[in-house]
Amino acid sequence: MNCLECDAQVPVPSDAIQGEIVTCKDCGTSFELVREQAGSLFTLRQAELEGEDWGE
């Protein structure tokens, strides 16, 4: 799969599961793997990373 930001190749493990986070080695952008409803193919969706709130 290609990165949505820089178009570099994003490695997807052969045993990947729905919701797994993968990262582009070139630009560092993280993506969530989303499985297509009618198949075994994944698409990339930019991951929404939650920061620590440190009790705030």
SULZI-V541232 format. One record per helix or strand. SS is the DSSP state (H for helix, E for strand). FROM is the first residue (numbers start at 1). TO is the last residue. If there is no record, write none. Layout:
ss;from;to
SS;FROM;TO
SS;FROM;TO
This chain:
ss;from;to
E;2;2
E;9;9
E;21;23
E;30;35
E;42;46
